Amino acid sequence: MDKIKFITSYSGGKDSMLALYRMINKGYKPAALLVTFDENNNSWFHQIPKELFEKTSKALDIPLLEVNCANGEDYSIEFSKALKKAKENNINLCIFGDIDIEEHKKWCLDRCKEADMIGEFPLWQEDREGLTNEFLNSGFSTVIKKVNLNLLKKEFLGLKLTKDIISDIKDLGCDPSGENGEYHTFVFDGPIFKEKVDFKIIKKETSSNYGYLIID
């Protein structure tokens, strides 16, 4: 019997990776990593270069499905177009790494509805810290790529996420999973990677209330 194929809405971070990992362990077959890019060929929201997603795609042996959005007004439209493209290739399932923010879930399900696809949330309403620990215990490696400077210090940028770092984040009154936008990560190694994704840290920079680790 053929495995059910799915695509993953992939940010490059730990939660979307854990959702992907769980689906693979359940026997599903990943057909693509769906990633949205801005006009500078960086991922929307977290500014991860397209080249690093191409390396990740190769390391995971999962094709990259690019969604190019020049501006925010086209974001939902282009995302739906990508899902429809997957649907044409007989893929009926898209998964998301969201944990418990209803507004995010609704947006994802609305896009799936437009493409007549099923949307699933493998991590939905589970304990946030428990999911972060599961990610680390599974053997994944990730670096903190973006922080909300109203909540976390710039010094967290570039740190590899560990249980000690999670403890430090909690001590500052922040959610350990970063689900409220405290921080975002870039996953570069783990049990389903054929090889580690190499990257270079260029610098740290700030824009508005956010700090970004510039990597290449």
PyMOL CGO cylinders between C-alpha atoms (Angstrom):
from pymol import cmd
from pymol.cgo import CYLINDER

trace = [
    CYLINDER, 0.00, 0.00, 0.00, 1.34, 3.43, -1.00, 0.3, 1, 1, 1, 1, 1, 1,
    CYLINDER, 1.34, 3.43, -1.00, 2.10, 5.89, 1.75, 0.3, 1, 1, 1, 1, 1, 1,
    CYLINDER, 2.10, 5.89, 1.75, -0.11, 8.99, 1.98, 0.3, 1, 1, 1, 1, 1, 1,
    CYLINDER, -0.11, 8.99, 1.98, 1.79, 12.01, 0.66, 0.3, 1, 1, 1, 1, 1, 1,
    CYLINDER, 1.79, 12.01, 0.66, 1.76, 15.42, 2.33, 0.3, 1, 1, 1, 1, 1, 1,
    CYLINDER, 1.76, 15.42, 2.33, 3.38, 18.81, 2.09, 0.3, 1, 1, 1, 1, 1, 1,
    CYLINDER, 3.38, 18.81, 2.09, 4.68, 20.75, 5.07, 0.3, 1, 1, 1, 1, 1, 1,
    CYLINDER, 4.68, 20.75, 5.07, 4.27, 24.47, 5.58, 0.3, 1, 1, 1, 1, 1, 1,
    CYLINDER, 4.27, 24.47, 5.58, 7.88, 24.93, 6.59, 0.3, 1, 1, 1, 1, 1, 1,
    CYLINDER, 7.88, 24.93, 6.59, 9.35, 27.98, 8.32, 0.3, 1, 1, 1, 1, 1, 1,
    CYLINDER, 9.35, 27.98, 8.32, 12.76, 26.44, 8.92, 0.3, 1, 1, 1, 1, 1, 1,
    CYLINDER, 12.76, 26.44, 8.92, 12.06, 26.33, 12.65, 0.3, 1, 1, 1, 1, 1, 1,
    CYLINDER, 12.06, 26.33, 12.65, 11.69, 23.69, 15.31, 0.3, 1, 1, 1, 1, 1, 1,
    CYLINDER, 11.69, 23.69, 15.31, 7.90, 23.35, 15.43, 0.3, 1, 1, 1, 1, 1, 1,
    CYLINDER, 7.90, 23.35, 15.43, 7.38, 22.81, 11.71, 0.3, 1, 1, 1, 1, 1, 1,
    CYLINDER, 7.38, 22.81, 11.71, 10.30, 20.35, 11.81, 0.3, 1, 1, 1, 1, 1, 1,
    CYLINDER, 10.30, 20.35, 11.81, 8.78, 18.41, 14.71, 0.3, 1, 1, 1, 1, 1, 1,
    CYLINDER, 8.78, 18.41, 14.71, 5.42, 18.27, 12.91, 0.3, 1, 1, 1, 1, 1, 1,
    CYLINDER, 5.42, 18.27, 12.91, 7.20, 16.91, 9.83, 0.3, 1, 1, 1, 1, 1, 1,
    CYLINDER, 7.20, 16.91, 9.83, 9.13, 14.38, 11.90, 0.3, 1, 1, 1, 1, 1, 1,
    CYLINDER, 9.13, 14.38, 11.90, 6.00, 13.09, 13.61, 0.3, 1, 1, 1, 1, 1, 1,
    CYLINDER, 6.00, 13.09, 13.61, 4.22, 12.58, 10.29, 0.3, 1, 1, 1, 1, 1, 1,
    CYLINDER, 4.22, 12.58, 10.29, 7.18, 10.65, 8.87, 0.3, 1, 1, 1, 1, 1, 1,
    CYLINDER, 7.18, 10.65, 8.87, 7.23, 8.45, 11.96, 0.3, 1, 1, 1, 1, 1, 1,
    CYLINDER, 7.23, 8.45, 11.96, 3.53, 7.74, 11.45, 0.3, 1, 1, 1, 1, 1, 1,
    CYLINDER, 3.53, 7.74, 11.45, 4.28, 6.36, 8.01, 0.3, 1, 1, 1, 1, 1, 1,
    CYLINDER, 4.28, 6.36, 8.01, 3.32, 9.33, 5.83, 0.3, 1, 1, 1, 1, 1, 1,
    CYLINDER, 3.32, 9.33, 5.83, 5.51, 10.39, 2.90, 0.3, 1, 1, 1, 1, 1, 1,
    CYLINDER, 5.51, 10.39, 2.90, 6.71, 14.02, 2.67, 0.3, 1, 1, 1, 1, 1, 1,
    CYLINDER, 6.71, 14.02, 2.67, 6.26, 15.36, -0.85, 0.3, 1, 1, 1, 1, 1, 1,
    CYLINDER, 6.26, 15.36, -0.85, 7.48, 18.94, -0.40, 0.3, 1, 1, 1, 1, 1, 1,
    CYLINDER, 7.48, 18.94, -0.40, 8.60, 21.66, 1.97, 0.3, 1, 1, 1, 1, 1, 1,
    CYLINDER, 8.60, 21.66, 1.97, 6.42, 24.68, 1.25, 0.3, 1, 1, 1, 1, 1, 1,
    CYLINDER, 6.42, 24.68, 1.25, 8.37, 27.85, 2.01, 0.3, 1, 1, 1, 1, 1, 1,
    CYLINDER, 8.37, 27.85, 2.01, 7.35, 31.46, 1.40, 0.3, 1, 1, 1, 1, 1, 1,
    CYLINDER, 7.35, 31.46, 1.40, 9.98, 33.93, 0.16, 0.3, 1, 1, 1, 1, 1, 1,
    CYLINDER, 9.98, 33.93, 0.16, 10.08, 37.71, -0.11, 0.3, 1, 1, 1, 1, 1, 1,
    CYLINDER, 10.08, 37.71, -0.11, 11.52, 39.87, -2.90, 0.3, 1, 1, 1, 1, 1, 1,
    CYLINDER, 11.52, 39.87, -2.90, 15.03, 39.42, -1.45, 0.3, 1, 1, 1, 1, 1, 1,
    CYLINDER, 15.03, 39.42, -1.45, 14.85, 35.60, -1.60, 0.3, 1, 1, 1, 1, 1, 1,
    CYLINDER, 14.85, 35.60, -1.60, 14.63, 35.39, 2.18, 0.3, 1, 1, 1, 1, 1, 1,
    CYLINDER, 14.63, 35.39, 2.18, 11.90, 33.51, 3.99, 0.3, 1, 1, 1, 1, 1, 1,
    CYLINDER, 11.90, 33.51, 3.99, 9.00, 35.65, 5.12, 0.3, 1, 1, 1, 1, 1, 1,
    CYLINDER, 9.00, 35.65, 5.12, 9.02, 36.66, 8.79, 0.3, 1, 1, 1, 1, 1, 1,
    CYLINDER, 9.02, 36.66, 8.79, 12.35, 35.03, 9.77, 0.3, 1, 1, 1, 1, 1, 1,
    CYLINDER, 12.35, 35.03, 9.77, 14.67, 36.16, 6.92, 0.3, 1, 1, 1, 1, 1, 1,
    CYLINDER, 14.67, 36.16, 6.92, 16.38, 32.84, 6.25, 0.3, 1, 1, 1, 1, 1, 1,
    CYLINDER, 16.38, 32.84, 6.25, 18.12, 32.82, 2.82, 0.3, 1, 1, 1, 1, 1, 1,
    CYLINDER, 18.12, 32.82, 2.82, 16.67, 30.61, 0.11, 0.3, 1, 1, 1, 1, 1, 1,
    CYLINDER, 16.67, 30.61, 0.11, 20.04, 28.92, -0.30, 0.3, 1, 1, 1, 1, 1, 1,
    CYLINDER, 20.04, 28.92, -0.30, 19.78, 27.48, 3.20, 0.3, 1, 1, 1, 1, 1, 1,
    CYLINDER, 19.78, 27.48, 3.20, 16.34, 26.06, 2.44, 0.3, 1, 1, 1, 1, 1, 1,
    CYLINDER, 16.34, 26.06, 2.44, 17.79, 24.51, -0.71, 0.3, 1, 1, 1, 1, 1, 1,
    CYLINDER, 17.79, 24.51, -0.71, 20.51, 22.91, 1.43, 0.3, 1, 1, 1, 1, 1, 1,
    CYLINDER, 20.51, 22.91, 1.43, 17.88, 21.73, 3.91, 0.3, 1, 1, 1, 1, 1, 1,
    CYLINDER, 17.88, 21.73, 3.91, 15.80, 20.26, 1.09, 0.3, 1, 1, 1, 1, 1, 1,
    CYLINDER, 15.80, 20.26, 1.09, 18.81, 18.32, -0.13, 0.3, 1, 1, 1, 1, 1, 1,
    CYLINDER, 18.81, 18.32, -0.13, 19.79, 17.17, 3.37, 0.3, 1, 1, 1, 1, 1, 1,
    CYLINDER, 19.79, 17.17, 3.37, 16.25, 15.92, 4.03, 0.3, 1, 1, 1, 1, 1, 1,
    CYLINDER, 16.25, 15.92, 4.03, 15.76, 14.60, 0.49, 0.3, 1, 1, 1, 1, 1, 1,
    CYLINDER, 15.76, 14.60, 0.49, 12.42, 16.44, 0.33, 0.3, 1, 1, 1, 1, 1, 1,
    CYLINDER, 12.42, 16.44, 0.33, 11.68, 18.77, -2.62, 0.3, 1, 1, 1, 1, 1, 1,
    CYLINDER, 11.68, 18.77, -2.62, 11.31, 22.49, -2.03, 0.3, 1, 1, 1, 1, 1, 1,
    CYLINDER, 11.31, 22.49, -2.03, 8.02, 24.12, -3.08, 0.3, 1, 1, 1, 1, 1, 1,
    CYLINDER, 8.02, 24.12, -3.08, 8.76, 27.82, -3.38, 0.3, 1, 1, 1, 1, 1, 1,
    CYLINDER, 8.76, 27.82, -3.38, 6.08, 30.43, -2.79, 0.3, 1, 1, 1, 1, 1, 1,
    CYLINDER, 6.08, 30.43, -2.79, 7.33, 33.80, -4.01, 0.3, 1, 1, 1, 1, 1, 1,
    CYLINDER, 7.33, 33.80, -4.01, 5.48, 36.73, -2.43, 0.3, 1, 1, 1, 1, 1, 1,
    CYLINDER, 5.48, 36.73, -2.43, 6.79, 40.17, -3.35, 0.3, 1, 1, 1, 1, 1, 1,
    CYLINDER, 6.79, 40.17, -3.35, 4.56, 41.86, -0.78, 0.3, 1, 1, 1, 1, 1, 1,
    CYLINDER, 4.56, 41.86, -0.78, 2.29, 41.00, 2.10, 0.3, 1, 1, 1, 1, 1, 1,
    CYLINDER, 2.29, 41.00, 2.10, -0.88, 41.76, 0.15, 0.3, 1, 1, 1, 1, 1, 1,
    CYLINDER, -0.88, 41.76, 0.15, -0.23, 38.78, -2.14, 0.3, 1, 1, 1, 1, 1, 1,
    CYLINDER, -0.23, 38.78, -2.14, 0.82, 36.41, 0.63, 0.3, 1, 1, 1, 1, 1, 1,
    CYLINDER, 0.82, 36.41, 0.63, -2.46, 34.54, 1.10, 0.3, 1, 1, 1, 1, 1, 1,
    CYLINDER, -2.46, 34.54, 1.10, -3.13, 34.42, -2.63, 0.3, 1, 1, 1, 1, 1, 1,
    CYLINDER, -3.13, 34.42, -2.63, 0.28, 32.96, -3.49, 0.3, 1, 1, 1, 1, 1, 1,
    CYLINDER, 0.28, 32.96, -3.49, 0.10, 30.46, -0.62, 0.3, 1, 1, 1, 1, 1, 1,
    CYLINDER, 0.10, 30.46, -0.62, -3.24, 29.18, -1.92, 0.3, 1, 1, 1, 1, 1, 1,
    CYLINDER, -3.24, 29.18, -1.92, -1.82, 28.94, -5.44, 0.3, 1, 1, 1, 1, 1, 1,
    CYLINDER, -1.82, 28.94, -5.44, 0.99, 26.73, -4.16, 0.3, 1, 1, 1, 1, 1, 1,
    CYLINDER, 0.99, 26.73, -4.16, -1.49, 24.44, -2.40, 0.3, 1, 1, 1, 1, 1, 1,
    CYLINDER, -1.49, 24.44, -2.40, -3.54, 24.19, -5.58, 0.3, 1, 1, 1, 1, 1, 1,
    CYLINDER, -3.54, 24.19, -5.58, -0.38, 23.25, -7.48, 0.3, 1, 1, 1, 1, 1, 1,
    CYLINDER, -0.38, 23.25, -7.48, 0.25, 20.45, -4.98, 0.3, 1, 1, 1, 1, 1, 1,
    CYLINDER, 0.25, 20.45, -4.98, -3.37, 19.36, -5.30, 0.3, 1, 1, 1, 1, 1, 1,
    CYLINDER, -3.37, 19.36, -5.30, -2.90, 19.00, -9.07, 0.3, 1, 1, 1, 1, 1, 1,
    CYLINDER, -2.90, 19.00, -9.07, -0.15, 16.50, -8.25, 0.3, 1, 1, 1, 1, 1, 1,
    CYLINDER, -0.15, 16.50, -8.25, -2.58, 14.42, -6.19, 0.3, 1, 1, 1, 1, 1, 1,
    CYLINDER, -2.58, 14.42, -6.19, -1.39, 15.69, -2.81, 0.3, 1, 1, 1, 1, 1, 1,
    CYLINDER, -1.39, 15.69, -2.81, -4.37, 16.29, -0.57, 0.3, 1, 1, 1, 1, 1, 1,
    CYLINDER, -4.37, 16.29, -0.57, -2.78, 16.99, 2.80, 0.3, 1, 1, 1, 1, 1, 1,
    CYLINDER, -2.78, 16.99, 2.80, -0.84, 19.95, 4.18, 0.3, 1, 1, 1, 1, 1, 1,
    CYLINDER, -0.84, 19.95, 4.18, 0.51, 20.00, 7.73, 0.3, 1, 1, 1, 1, 1, 1,
    CYLINDER, 0.51, 20.00, 7.73, 1.39, 22.94, 9.94, 0.3, 1, 1, 1, 1, 1, 1,
    CYLINDER, 1.39, 22.94, 9.94, 3.51, 23.30, 13.08, 0.3, 1, 1, 1, 1, 1, 1,
    CYLINDER, 3.51, 23.30, 13.08, 1.20, 25.66, 14.95, 0.3, 1, 1, 1, 1, 1, 1,
    CYLINDER, 1.20, 25.66, 14.95, 0.54, 24.70, 18.57, 0.3, 1, 1, 1, 1, 1, 1,
    CYLINDER, 0.54, 24.70, 18.57, -2.44, 26.59, 19.94, 0.3, 1, 1, 1, 1, 1, 1,
    CYLINDER, -2.44, 26.59, 19.94, -3.05, 30.02, 18.44, 0.3, 1, 1, 1, 1, 1, 1,
    CYLINDER, -3.05, 30.02, 18.44, -6.54, 29.84, 16.94, 0.3, 1, 1, 1, 1, 1, 1,
    CYLINDER, -6.54, 29.84, 16.94, -6.06, 32.80, 14.59, 0.3, 1, 1, 1, 1, 1, 1,
    CYLINDER, -6.06, 32.80, 14.59, -3.08, 31.07, 12.94, 0.3, 1, 1, 1, 1, 1, 1,
    CYLINDER, -3.08, 31.07, 12.94, -4.99, 27.81, 12.61, 0.3, 1, 1, 1, 1, 1, 1,
    CYLINDER, -4.99, 27.81, 12.61, -7.94, 29.55, 10.96, 0.3, 1, 1, 1, 1, 1, 1,
    CYLINDER, -7.94, 29.55, 10.96, -5.68, 31.23, 8.41, 0.3, 1, 1, 1, 1, 1, 1,
    CYLINDER, -5.68, 31.23, 8.41, -4.08, 27.88, 7.51, 0.3, 1, 1, 1, 1, 1, 1,
    CYLINDER, -4.08, 27.88, 7.51, -7.42, 26.09, 7.21, 0.3, 1, 1, 1, 1, 1, 1,
    CYLINDER, -7.42, 26.09, 7.21, -8.82, 28.89, 5.05, 0.3, 1, 1, 1, 1, 1, 1,
    CYLINDER, -8.82, 28.89, 5.05, -5.93, 28.48, 2.62, 0.3, 1, 1, 1, 1, 1, 1,
    CYLINDER, -5.93, 28.48, 2.62, -6.44, 24.71, 2.55, 0.3, 1, 1, 1, 1, 1, 1,
    CYLINDER, -6.44, 24.71, 2.55, -10.16, 25.16, 1.92, 0.3, 1, 1, 1, 1, 1, 1,
    CYLINDER, -10.16, 25.16, 1.92, -9.41, 27.39, -1.07, 0.3, 1, 1, 1, 1, 1, 1,
    CYLINDER, -9.41, 27.39, -1.07, -7.29, 24.58, -2.53, 0.3, 1, 1, 1, 1, 1, 1,
    CYLINDER, -7.29, 24.58, -2.53, -9.69, 21.80, -1.51, 0.3, 1, 1, 1, 1, 1, 1,
    CYLINDER, -9.69, 21.80, -1.51, -6.98, 20.26, 0.66, 0.3, 1, 1, 1, 1, 1, 1,
    CYLINDER, -6.98, 20.26, 0.66, -6.95, 18.84, 4.18, 0.3, 1, 1, 1, 1, 1, 1,
    CYLINDER, -6.95, 18.84, 4.18, -5.02, 20.78, 6.81, 0.3, 1, 1, 1, 1, 1, 1,
    CYLINDER, -5.02, 20.78, 6.81, -3.64, 18.99, 9.85, 0.3, 1, 1, 1, 1, 1, 1,
    CYLINDER, -3.64, 18.99, 9.85, -1.83, 20.19, 12.96, 0.3, 1, 1, 1, 1, 1, 1,
    CYLINDER, -1.83, 20.19, 12.96, 0.25, 17.37, 14.51, 0.3, 1, 1, 1, 1, 1, 1,
    CYLINDER, 0.25, 17.37, 14.51, 1.24, 19.47, 17.55, 0.3, 1, 1, 1, 1, 1, 1,
    CYLINDER, 1.24, 19.47, 17.55, -2.12, 21.07, 18.24, 0.3, 1, 1, 1, 1, 1, 1,
    CYLINDER, -2.12, 21.07, 18.24, -2.91, 21.96, 21.86, 0.3, 1, 1, 1, 1, 1, 1,
    CYLINDER, -2.91, 21.96, 21.86, -0.05, 19.94, 23.32, 0.3, 1, 1, 1, 1, 1, 1,
    CYLINDER, -0.05, 19.94, 23.32, 2.13, 21.26, 26.12, 0.3, 1, 1, 1, 1, 1, 1,
    CYLINDER, 2.13, 21.26, 26.12, 4.45, 23.89, 24.69, 0.3, 1, 1, 1, 1, 1, 1,
    CYLINDER, 4.45, 23.89, 24.69, 7.49, 23.09, 26.80, 0.3, 1, 1, 1, 1, 1, 1,
    CYLINDER, 7.49, 23.09, 26.80, 6.91, 19.37, 26.33, 0.3, 1, 1, 1, 1, 1, 1,
    CYLINDER, 6.91, 19.37, 26.33, 7.02, 19.80, 22.55, 0.3, 1, 1, 1, 1, 1, 1,
    CYLINDER, 7.02, 19.80, 22.55, 10.26, 21.80, 22.78, 0.3, 1, 1, 1, 1, 1, 1,
    CYLINDER, 10.26, 21.80, 22.78, 11.82, 19.08, 24.92, 0.3, 1, 1, 1, 1, 1, 1,
    CYLINDER, 11.82, 19.08, 24.92, 10.60, 16.40, 22.50, 0.3, 1, 1, 1, 1, 1, 1,
    CYLINDER, 10.60, 16.40, 22.50, 12.29, 18.26, 19.67, 0.3, 1, 1, 1, 1, 1, 1,
    CYLINDER, 12.29, 18.26, 19.67, 15.61, 18.36, 21.55, 0.3, 1, 1, 1, 1, 1, 1,
    CYLINDER, 15.61, 18.36, 21.55, 15.32, 14.81, 22.87, 0.3, 1, 1, 1, 1, 1, 1,
    CYLINDER, 15.32, 14.81, 22.87, 14.75, 13.58, 19.30, 0.3, 1, 1, 1, 1, 1, 1,
    CYLINDER, 14.75, 13.58, 19.30, 18.24, 14.78, 18.42, 0.3, 1, 1, 1, 1, 1, 1,
    CYLINDER, 18.24, 14.78, 18.42, 17.57, 17.92, 16.37, 0.3, 1, 1, 1, 1, 1, 1,
    CYLINDER, 17.57, 17.92, 16.37, 19.90, 20.92, 16.40, 0.3, 1, 1, 1, 1, 1, 1,
    CYLINDER, 19.90, 20.92, 16.40, 18.67, 24.47, 15.94, 0.3, 1, 1, 1, 1, 1, 1,
    CYLINDER, 18.67, 24.47, 15.94, 19.98, 27.99, 16.34, 0.3, 1, 1, 1, 1, 1, 1,
    CYLINDER, 19.98, 27.99, 16.34, 18.04, 31.03, 17.53, 0.3, 1, 1, 1, 1, 1, 1,
    CYLINDER, 18.04, 31.03, 17.53, 17.53, 33.14, 14.40, 0.3, 1, 1, 1, 1, 1, 1,
    CYLINDER, 17.53, 33.14, 14.40, 15.15, 35.90, 15.51, 0.3, 1, 1, 1, 1, 1, 1,
    CYLINDER, 15.15, 35.90, 15.51, 14.09, 37.41, 18.83, 0.3, 1, 1, 1, 1, 1, 1,
    CYLINDER, 14.09, 37.41, 18.83, 11.41, 39.85, 19.92, 0.3, 1, 1, 1, 1, 1, 1,
    CYLINDER, 11.41, 39.85, 19.92, 13.50, 42.52, 21.65, 0.3, 1, 1, 1, 1, 1, 1,
    CYLINDER, 13.50, 42.52, 21.65, 10.56, 43.51, 23.84, 0.3, 1, 1, 1, 1, 1, 1,
    CYLINDER, 10.56, 43.51, 23.84, 10.80, 40.08, 25.44, 0.3, 1, 1, 1, 1, 1, 1,
    CYLINDER, 10.80, 40.08, 25.44, 14.30, 38.67, 24.91, 0.3, 1, 1, 1, 1, 1, 1,
    CYLINDER, 14.30, 38.67, 24.91, 17.75, 40.17, 24.67, 0.3, 1, 1, 1, 1, 1, 1,
    CYLINDER, 17.75, 40.17, 24.67, 19.79, 40.38, 21.48, 0.3, 1, 1, 1, 1, 1, 1,
    CYLINDER, 19.79, 40.38, 21.48, 22.39, 38.12, 23.13, 0.3, 1, 1, 1, 1, 1, 1,
    CYLINDER, 22.39, 38.12, 23.13, 20.14, 35.11, 22.53, 0.3, 1, 1, 1, 1, 1, 1,
    CYLINDER, 20.14, 35.11, 22.53, 20.72, 35.39, 18.78, 0.3, 1, 1, 1, 1, 1, 1,
    CYLINDER, 20.72, 35.39, 18.78, 23.07, 32.71, 17.48, 0.3, 1, 1, 1, 1, 1, 1,
    CYLINDER, 23.07, 32.71, 17.48, 22.74, 30.46, 20.51, 0.3, 1, 1, 1, 1, 1, 1,
    CYLINDER, 22.74, 30.46, 20.51, 22.05, 26.80, 19.94, 0.3, 1, 1, 1, 1, 1, 1,
    CYLINDER, 22.05, 26.80, 19.94, 18.79, 25.89, 21.63, 0.3, 1, 1, 1, 1, 1, 1,
    CYLINDER, 18.79, 25.89, 21.63, 19.37, 23.65, 24.65, 0.3, 1, 1, 1, 1, 1, 1,
    CYLINDER, 19.37, 23.65, 24.65, 17.46, 22.88, 27.82, 0.3, 1, 1, 1, 1, 1, 1,
    CYLINDER, 17.46, 22.88, 27.82, 19.69, 25.33, 29.70, 0.3, 1, 1, 1, 1, 1, 1,
    CYLINDER, 19.69, 25.33, 29.70, 18.80, 28.09, 27.21, 0.3, 1, 1, 1, 1, 1, 1,
    CYLINDER, 18.80, 28.09, 27.21, 15.12, 27.20, 27.54, 0.3, 1, 1, 1, 1, 1, 1,
    CYLINDER, 15.12, 27.20, 27.54, 15.50, 27.58, 31.30, 0.3, 1, 1, 1, 1, 1, 1,
    CYLINDER, 15.50, 27.58, 31.30, 17.04, 31.03, 30.79, 0.3, 1, 1, 1, 1, 1, 1,
    CYLINDER, 17.04, 31.03, 30.79, 14.12, 32.01, 28.53, 0.3, 1, 1, 1, 1, 1, 1,
    CYLINDER, 14.12, 32.01, 28.53, 11.64, 30.87, 31.17, 0.3, 1, 1, 1, 1, 1, 1,
    CYLINDER, 11.64, 30.87, 31.17, 13.50, 32.84, 33.86, 0.3, 1, 1, 1, 1, 1, 1,
    CYLINDER, 13.50, 32.84, 33.86, 12.78, 35.99, 31.83, 0.3, 1, 1, 1, 1, 1, 1,
    CYLINDER, 12.78, 35.99, 31.83, 9.06, 35.22, 31.94, 0.3, 1, 1, 1, 1, 1, 1,
    CYLINDER, 9.06, 35.22, 31.94, 8.88, 34.07, 28.34, 0.3, 1, 1, 1, 1, 1, 1,
    CYLINDER, 8.88, 34.07, 28.34, 7.26, 30.99, 26.89, 0.3, 1, 1, 1, 1, 1, 1,
    CYLINDER, 7.26, 30.99, 26.89, 9.82, 28.18, 26.46, 0.3, 1, 1, 1, 1, 1, 1,
    CYLINDER, 9.82, 28.18, 26.46, 8.54, 27.28, 23.00, 0.3, 1, 1, 1, 1, 1, 1,
    CYLINDER, 8.54, 27.28, 23.00, 8.48, 30.84, 21.66, 0.3, 1, 1, 1, 1, 1, 1,
    CYLINDER, 8.48, 30.84, 21.66, 4.94, 30.24, 20.37, 0.3, 1, 1, 1, 1, 1, 1,
    CYLINDER, 4.94, 30.24, 20.37, 4.00, 33.81, 21.28, 0.3, 1, 1, 1, 1, 1, 1,
    CYLINDER, 4.00, 33.81, 21.28, 6.75, 35.12, 18.99, 0.3, 1, 1, 1, 1, 1, 1,
    CYLINDER, 6.75, 35.12, 18.99, 9.48, 35.44, 21.62, 0.3, 1, 1, 1, 1, 1, 1,
    CYLINDER, 9.48, 35.44, 21.62, 12.01, 33.72, 19.34, 0.3, 1, 1, 1, 1, 1, 1,
    CYLINDER, 12.01, 33.72, 19.34, 12.31, 31.74, 16.12, 0.3, 1, 1, 1, 1, 1, 1,
    CYLINDER, 12.31, 31.74, 16.12, 14.86, 29.16, 15.09, 0.3, 1, 1, 1, 1, 1, 1,
    CYLINDER, 14.86, 29.16, 15.09, 16.64, 27.60, 12.12, 0.3, 1, 1, 1, 1, 1, 1,
    CYLINDER, 16.64, 27.60, 12.12, 17.01, 23.81, 12.25, 0.3, 1, 1, 1, 1, 1, 1,
    CYLINDER, 17.01, 23.81, 12.25, 20.25, 22.59, 10.71, 0.3, 1, 1, 1, 1, 1, 1,
    CYLINDER, 20.25, 22.59, 10.71, 20.63, 18.94, 11.79, 0.3, 1, 1, 1, 1, 1, 1,
    CYLINDER, 20.63, 18.94, 11.79, 18.71, 16.01, 13.19, 0.3, 1, 1, 1, 1, 1, 1,
    CYLINDER, 18.71, 16.01, 13.19, 17.67, 12.37, 12.85, 0.3, 1, 1, 1, 1, 1, 1,
    CYLINDER, 17.67, 12.37, 12.85, 16.07, 12.76, 9.39, 0.3, 1, 1, 1, 1, 1, 1,
    CYLINDER, 16.07, 12.76, 9.39, 18.95, 14.79, 7.94, 0.3, 1, 1, 1, 1, 1, 1,
    CYLINDER, 18.95, 14.79, 7.94, 21.35, 12.95, 5.65, 0.3, 1, 1, 1, 1, 1, 1,
    CYLINDER, 21.35, 12.95, 5.65, 23.93, 15.63, 6.40, 0.3, 1, 1, 1, 1, 1, 1,
    CYLINDER, 23.93, 15.63, 6.40, 24.29, 18.71, 8.55, 0.3, 1, 1, 1, 1, 1, 1,
    CYLINDER, 24.29, 18.71, 8.55, 23.34, 22.01, 6.91, 0.3, 1, 1, 1, 1, 1, 1,
    CYLINDER, 23.34, 22.01, 6.91, 26.41, 24.24, 7.11, 0.3, 1, 1, 1, 1, 1, 1,
    CYLINDER, 26.41, 24.24, 7.11, 25.91, 27.97, 7.51, 0.3, 1, 1, 1, 1, 1, 1,
    CYLINDER, 25.91, 27.97, 7.51, 27.93, 31.02, 8.47, 0.3, 1, 1, 1, 1, 1, 1,
    CYLINDER, 27.93, 31.02, 8.47, 26.93, 33.68, 10.98, 0.3, 1, 1, 1, 1, 1, 1,
    CYLINDER, 26.93, 33.68, 10.98, 27.47, 37.04, 9.31, 0.3, 1, 1, 1, 1, 1, 1,
    CYLINDER, 27.47, 37.04, 9.31, 26.21, 39.51, 11.93, 0.3, 1, 1, 1, 1, 1, 1,
    CYLINDER, 26.21, 39.51, 11.93, 23.37, 40.48, 14.24, 0.3, 1, 1, 1, 1, 1, 1,
    CYLINDER, 23.37, 40.48, 14.24, 21.09, 43.34, 13.33, 0.3, 1, 1, 1, 1, 1, 1,
    CYLINDER, 21.09, 43.34, 13.33, 17.92, 44.97, 14.61, 0.3, 1, 1, 1, 1, 1, 1,
    CYLINDER, 17.92, 44.97, 14.61, 14.81, 46.16, 12.79, 0.3, 1, 1, 1, 1, 1, 1,
    CYLINDER, 14.81, 46.16, 12.79, 11.93, 47.72, 14.69, 0.3, 1, 1, 1, 1, 1, 1,
    CYLINDER, 11.93, 47.72, 14.69, 11.42, 45.55, 17.78, 0.3, 1, 1, 1, 1, 1, 1,
    CYLINDER, 11.42, 45.55, 17.78, 13.19, 42.47, 16.42, 0.3, 1, 1, 1, 1, 1, 1,
    CYLINDER, 13.19, 42.47, 16.42, 16.74, 41.18, 16.39, 0.3, 1, 1, 1, 1, 1, 1,
    CYLINDER, 16.74, 41.18, 16.39, 17.90, 39.01, 13.51, 0.3, 1, 1, 1, 1, 1, 1,
    CYLINDER, 17.90, 39.01, 13.51, 20.85, 36.69, 13.14, 0.3, 1, 1, 1, 1, 1, 1,
    CYLINDER, 20.85, 36.69, 13.14, 22.09, 37.19, 9.58, 0.3, 1, 1, 1, 1, 1, 1,
    CYLINDER, 22.09, 37.19, 9.58, 23.29, 33.81, 8.26, 0.3, 1, 1, 1, 1, 1, 1,
    CYLINDER, 23.29, 33.81, 8.26, 24.53, 32.59, 4.91, 0.3, 1, 1, 1, 1, 1, 1,
]
cmd.load_cgo(trace, "trace")
